[in-house]
Amino acid sequence: MTNSSSSSVVPRHVAIVMDGNGRWASKRFMPRVVGHKHGVDALVRTVRACADRGIEYLTVFAFSSENWKRPNDEVSGLMSLVLDTVAKHLAGLAEEGVRILIVGDRSAVSDKVRSAWERAEQATRHNARITLSVAFNYGGRWDVMQACRQALAAGLAPEQLTEEQLGRYMALSHAPDPDLFIRTGGEVRISNFLLWQVAYSELFFTECLWPDFGEAELDAALDDFRRRDRRFGGVQALQAQPAPLTAA
Ligand code: FPP
């Protein structure tokens, strides 16, 4: 598909690494967790903006498998933020047609956090305007590993294991692969986010710190996406059929 062939191409699935909350807060001499709180506001804004633009799936990296290494007060601040966010925003998002799904290893989170996520999933399960997948205690390598384990446990023989089969066990099996991968905060890396799924995603990196992200930054990423030439390993799409070599 050549995105430039149409000015109206909207990605079906956008994935975002919401980076820069800590620096946003530090610049204001505030604790890092204040940056995460403003990050939640940016997330809610972005869900709405994506839904308004016809994006069907938005997947965000909210807590990585590695984020447990952060200072205890930041980890517990992020866990409390989950509870506050569900209390404050669930009803509004549910009303607006957002389906919420949590992807990641739930076994390590507290009962309180787990049940808040389950409440969010339950309350929005019939919604279809946009699917927000929140990656929480998620890592791309964990995802590949857990999918392999499930496939083995299901008794799949090595020769039965295809990319499609394994994809069914991956955490984002409910969504097509992301068309567009955005990372805010100026770093240019994937950081163990959706390793399997971003094989052919278009990558977009911006210096914008996540709490400052909004419609203008999303539109800049979408404009850039429209100009990309997606070939999925093939050759460039021909704009016009070549003339026959000999006249009939
Ligand atoms: C990375 O910024 C951000 C995180 C590790 C957390 C992202 C979480 C949110 C935006 C809140 C979402 C919460 C819920 C409840 C869905 P950083 O802290 O690494 O920033 P830095 O690179 O500036 O230090």
Residues whose N, C-alpha, C, O or C-beta is under 5 A from the ligand:
A	BS01	FPP	M18 D19 G20 N21 G22 R23 W24 H36 G39 V40 F61 A62 L81 V82 T85
